[in-house]
């Protein structure tokens, strides 16, 4: 129930812009689901052990290398 309230509020905000109909519902659902995906992705990245991140910085990896090589691997490793 808690997750449905923000989507309904977003739908109410879009009605004056796009009218009431299928187009408004689709836009609201896509925007809200992108928010949920981003939130979960960031939660996974923040769940990586800080010692691992410190070790990669000490090895001289750039931020992009750390993201691609360490964070995505560590996030996927937890999913079995």
BAVEX-399571 format. One record per residue: residue in three letters; y, x, z of N, C-alpha, C in turn. Coordinates in steps of 0.02 Angstrom, whole numbers. Example, Ala and Ser with C-alpha at 12.3 -4.5 7.8 and 13.67 -1.06 7.14 Angstrom:
<nodes>
<res:ALA	n_v:-284	n_u:660	n_w:390	ca_v:-225	ca_u:615	ca_w:390	c_v:-165	c_u:660	c_w:390>
<res:SER	n_v:-112	n_u:642	n_w:354	ca_v:-53	ca_u:684	ca_w:357	c_v:2	c_u:645	c_w:394>
</nodes>
This chain:
<nodes>
<res:UNK	n_v:-60	n_u:41	n_w:0	ca_v:0	ca_u:0	ca_w:0	c_v:63	c_u:43	c_w:0>
<res:UNK	n_v:61	n_u:100	n_w:34	ca_v:120	ca_u:143	ca_w:39	c_v:139	c_u:171	c_w:-30>
<res:UNK	n_v:89	n_u:186	n_w:-71	ca_v:103	ca_u:214	ca_w:-137	c_v:130	c_u:162	c_w:-186>
<res:UNK	n_v:120	n_u:98	n_w:-173	ca_v:144	ca_u:47	ca_w:-220	c_v:219	c_u:32	c_w:-211>
<res:UNK	n_v:246	n_u:45	n_w:-153	ca_v:317	ca_u:28	ca_w:-141	c_v:364	c_u:69	c_w:-185>
<res:UNK	n_v:357	n_u:136	n_w:-190	ca_v:402	ca_u:173	ca_w:-234	c_v:397	c_u:154	c_w:-307>
<res:UNK	n_v:337	n_u:137	n_w:-330	ca_v:330	ca_u:117	ca_w:-400	c_v:364	c_u:50	c_w:-413>
<res:UNK	n_v:362	n_u:5	n_w:-364	ca_v:397	ca_u:-59	ca_w:-372	c_v:473	c_u:-48	c_w:-370>
<res:UNK	n_v:496	n_u:-2	n_w:-329	ca_v:567	ca_u:12	ca_w:-327	c_v:590	c_u:43	c_w:-393>
<res:UNK	n_v:550	n_u:87	n_w:-422	ca_v:567	ca_u:116	ca_w:-487	c_v:568	c_u:62	c_w:-541>
<res:UNK	n_v:522	n_u:17	n_w:-537	ca_v:521	ca_u:-39	ca_w:-585	c_v:584	c_u:-81	c_w:-578>
<res:UNK	n_v:606	n_u:-93	n_w:-517	ca_v:667	ca_u:-132	ca_w:-507	c_v:729	c_u:-96	c_w:-533>
<res:UNK	n_v:729	n_u:-29	n_w:-529	ca_v:785	ca_u:9	ca_w:-555	c_v:787	c_u:10	c_w:-631>
<res:UNK	n_v:729	n_u:5	n_w:-663	ca_v:726	ca_u:9	ca_w:-736	c_v:739	c_u:-58	c_w:-770>
<res:UNK	n_v:731	n_u:-113	n_w:-734	ca_v:740	ca_u:-179	ca_w:-765	c_v:809	c_u:-188	c_w:-796>
<res:UNK	n_v:865	n_u:-168	n_w:-763	ca_v:930	ca_u:-176	ca_w:-796	c_v:938	c_u:-132	c_w:-859>
<res:UNK	n_v:902	n_u:-76	n_w:-862	ca_v:909	ca_u:-31	ca_w:-918	c_v:867	c_u:-51	c_w:-979>
<res:UNK	n_v:805	n_u:-71	n_w:-966	ca_v:759	ca_u:-85	ca_w:-1021	c_v:736	c_u:-158	c_w:-1024>
<res:UNK	n_v:758	n_u:-199	n_w:-979	ca_v:736	ca_u:-268	ca_w:-978	c_v:669	c_u:-276	c_w:-943>
<res:UNK	n_v:647	n_u:-337	n_w:-938	ca_v:584	ca_u:-351	ca_w:-904	c_v:530	c_u:-359	c_w:-957>
<res:UNK	n_v:480	n_u:-317	n_w:-955	ca_v:427	ca_u:-322	ca_w:-1004	c_v:378	c_u:-264	c_w:-998>
<res:UNK	n_v:335	n_u:-260	n_w:-1048	ca_v:283	ca_u:-210	ca_w:-1048	c_v:313	c_u:-139	c_w:-1053>
<res:UNK	n_v:366	n_u:-131	n_w:-1092	ca_v:398	ca_u:-66	ca_w:-1101	c_v:422	c_u:-39	c_w:-1033>
<res:UNK	n_v:453	n_u:-81	n_w:-994	ca_v:478	ca_u:-60	ca_w:-928	c_v:421	c_u:-40	c_w:-882>
<res:UNK	n_v:368	n_u:-78	n_w:-883	ca_v:310	ca_u:-63	ca_w:-840	c_v:278	c_u:4	c_w:-859>
<res:UNK	n_v:272	n_u:16	n_w:-923	ca_v:241	ca_u:79	ca_w:-946	c_v:285	c_u:138	c_w:-927>
<res:UNK	n_v:351	n_u:132	n_w:-938	ca_v:396	ca_u:187	ca_w:-920	c_v:393	c_u:201	c_w:-845>
<res:UNK	n_v:394	n_u:149	n_w:-805	ca_v:392	ca_u:158	ca_w:-732	c_v:327	c_u:190	c_w:-710>
<res:UNK	n_v:271	n_u:169	n_w:-738	ca_v:206	ca_u:198	ca_w:-718	c_v:200	c_u:271	c_w:-740>
<res:UNK	n_v:225	n_u:287	n_w:-799	ca_v:221	ca_u:357	ca_w:-822	c_v:264	c_u:402	c_w:-778>
<res:UNK	n_v:326	n_u:381	n_w:-764	ca_v:370	ca_u:422	ca_w:-722	c_v:340	c_u:431	c_w:-652>
<res:UNK	n_v:315	n_u:377	n_w:-623	ca_v:288	ca_u:381	ca_w:-555	c_v:225	c_u:424	c_w:-553>
<res:UNK	n_v:182	n_u:418	n_w:-603	ca_v:121	ca_u:458	ca_w:-604	c_v:136	c_u:532	c_w:-615>
<res:UNK	n_v:188	n_u:547	n_w:-654	ca_v:208	ca_u:617	ca_w:-661	c_v:230	c_u:646	c_w:-594>
<res:UNK	n_v:265	n_u:606	n_w:-556	ca_v:286	ca_u:627	ca_w:-489	c_v:226	c_u:642	c_w:-445>
<res:UNK	n_v:175	n_u:599	n_w:-447	ca_v:115	ca_u:610	ca_w:-406	c_v:78	c_u:673	c_w:-428>
<res:UNK	n_v:73	n_u:683	n_w:-494	ca_v:39	ca_u:743	ca_w:-519	c_v:75	c_u:806	c_w:-498>
<res:UNK	n_v:140	n_u:807	n_w:-503	ca_v:179	ca_u:865	ca_w:-484	c_v:173	c_u:878	c_w:-409>
<res:UNK	n_v:176	n_u:826	n_w:-369	ca_v:170	ca_u:834	ca_w:-297	c_v:102	c_u:864	c_w:-277>
<res:UNK	n_v:48	n_u:840	n_w:-308	ca_v:-18	ca_u:865	ca_w:-293	c_v:-28	c_u:937	c_w:-319>
<res:UNK	n_v:1	n_u:952	n_w:-377	ca_v:-3	ca_u:1019	ca_w:-404	c_v:32	c_u:1069	c_w:-358>
<res:UNK	n_v:91	n_u:1051	n_w:-334	ca_v:128	ca_u:1095	ca_w:-288	c_v:93	c_u:1102	c_w:-221>
<res:UNK	n_v:61	n_u:1049	n_w:-198	ca_v:23	ca_u:1053	ca_w:-135	c_v:-35	c_u:1102	c_w:-142>
<res:UNK	n_v:-68	n_u:1102	n_w:-200	ca_v:-122	ca_u:1149	ca_w:-213	c_v:-97	c_u:1221	c_w:-215>
<res:UNK	n_v:-40	n_u:1231	n_w:-247	ca_v:-12	ca_u:1298	ca_w:-250	c_v:11	c_u:1323	c_w:-182>
<res:UNK	n_v:38	n_u:1279	n_w:-141	ca_v:60	ca_u:1298	ca_w:-74	c_v:2	c_u:1310	c_w:-27>
<res:UNK	n_v:-57	n_u:1288	n_w:-45	ca_v:-116	ca_u:1297	ca_w:-3	c_v:-149	c_u:1365	c_w:-10>
<res:UNK	n_v:-124	n_u:1408	n_w:-55	ca_v:-153	ca_u:1474	ca_w:-63	c_v:-135	c_u:1517	c_w:-3>
<res:UNK	n_v:-183	n_u:1556	n_w:19	ca_v:-175	ca_u:1600	ca_w:77	c_v:-116	c_u:1648	c_w:67>
<res:UNK	n_v:-69	n_u:1649	n_w:114	ca_v:-11	ca_u:1695	ca_w:107	c_v:-30	c_u:1769	c_w:103>
<res:UNK	n_v:-87	n_u:1788	n_w:132	ca_v:-109	ca_u:1857	ca_w:128	c_v:-126	c_u:1876	c_w:56>
<res:UNK	n_v:-153	n_u:1829	n_w:19	ca_v:-168	ca_u:1842	ca_w:-51	c_v:-104	c_u:1852	c_w:-90>
<res:UNK	n_v:-54	n_u:1811	n_w:-77	ca_v:9	ca_u:1817	ca_w:-112	c_v:44	c_u:1883	c_w:-95>
<res:UNK	n_v:39	n_u:1904	n_w:-33	ca_v:69	ca_u:1967	ca_w:-12	c_v:34	c_u:2026	c_w:-46>
<res:UNK	n_v:-32	n_u:2021	n_w:-52	ca_v:-70	ca_u:2074	ca_w:-85	c_v:-52	c_u:2079	c_w:-159>
<res:UNK	n_v:-44	n_u:2022	n_w:-192	ca_v:-25	ca_u:2024	ca_w:-264	c_v:45	c_u:2053	c_w:-273>
<res:UNK	n_v:90	n_u:2038	n_w:-227	ca_v:157	ca_u:2067	ca_w:-231	c_v:154	c_u:2143	c_w:-221>
<res:UNK	n_v:111	n_u:2165	n_w:-175	ca_v:104	ca_u:2236	ca_w:-162	c_v:73	c_u:2272	c_w:-222>
<res:UNK	n_v:32	n_u:2237	n_w:-261	ca_v:1	ca_u:2266	ca_w:-320	c_v:51	c_u:2270	c_w:-378>
<res:UNK	n_v:108	n_u:2238	n_w:-371	ca_v:159	ca_u:2242	ca_w:-422	c_v:156	c_u:2187	c_w:-474>
<res:UNK	n_v:121	n_u:2132	n_w:-460	ca_v:118	ca_u:2077	ca_w:-508	c_v:185	c_u:2041	c_w:-510>
<res:UNK	n_v:203	n_u:2019	n_w:-570	ca_v:263	ca_u:1978	ca_w:-577	c_v:249	c_u:1908	c_w:-553>
<res:UNK	n_v:301	n_u:1867	n_w:-547	ca_v:291	ca_u:1798	ca_w:-525	c_v:246	c_u:1760	c_w:-573>
<res:UNK	n_v:254	n_u:1771	n_w:-638	ca_v:213	ca_u:1736	ca_w:-687	c_v:140	c_u:1758	c_w:-683>
<res:UNK	n_v:128	n_u:1822	n_w:-673	ca_v:59	ca_u:1846	ca_w:-665	c_v:27	c_u:1816	c_w:-603>
<res:UNK	n_v:65	n_u:1812	n_w:-550	ca_v:38	ca_u:1781	ca_w:-488	c_v:22	c_u:1708	c_w:-500>
<res:UNK	n_v:63	n_u:1673	n_w:-536	ca_v:50	ca_u:1602	ca_w:-549	c_v:-12	c_u:1594	c_w:-591>
<res:UNK	n_v:-16	n_u:1631	n_w:-645	ca_v:-72	ca_u:1622	ca_w:-692	c_v:-137	c_u:1649	c_w:-665>
<res:UNK	n_v:-136	n_u:1710	n_w:-640	ca_v:-198	ca_u:1744	ca_w:-621	c_v:-224	c_u:1725	c_w:-551>
<res:UNK	n_v:-180	n_u:1716	n_w:-504	ca_v:-201	ca_u:1706	ca_w:-435	c_v:-199	c_u:1634	c_w:-414>
<res:UNK	n_v:-141	n_u:1603	n_w:-421	ca_v:-133	ca_u:1535	ca_w:-395	c_v:-178	c_u:1485	c_w:-430>
<res:UNK	n_v:-181	n_u:1486	n_w:-496	ca_v:-223	ca_u:1437	ca_w:-531	c_v:-297	c_u:1451	c_w:-518>
<res:UNK	n_v:-316	n_u:1515	n_w:-512	ca_v:-385	ca_u:1531	ca_w:-497	c_v:-403	c_u:1507	c_w:-427>
<res:UNK	n_v:-361	n_u:1520	n_w:-379	ca_v:-374	ca_u:1501	ca_w:-309	c_v:-377	c_u:1425	c_w:-303>
<res:UNK	n_v:-334	n_u:1391	n_w:-340	ca_v:-334	ca_u:1318	ca_w:-337	c_v:-398	c_u:1290	c_w:-366>
<res:UNK	n_v:-421	n_u:1317	n_w:-422	ca_v:-482	ca_u:1293	ca_w:-454	c_v:-545	c_u:1313	c_w:-417>
<res:UNK	n_v:-542	n_u:1369	n_w:-381	ca_v:-600	ca_u:1392	ca_w:-343	c_v:-618	c_u:1343	c_w:-288>
<res:UNK	n_v:-569	n_u:1310	n_w:-260	ca_v:-582	ca_u:1262	ca_w:-206	c_v:-614	c_u:1197	c_w:-229>
<res:UNK	n_v:-613	n_u:1185	n_w:-294	ca_v:-643	ca_u:1124	ca_w:-321	c_v:-714	c_u:1138	c_w:-344>
<res:UNK	n_v:-763	n_u:1115	n_w:-307	ca_v:-832	ca_u:1127	ca_w:-327	c_v:-868	c_u:1062	c_w:-337>
</nodes>
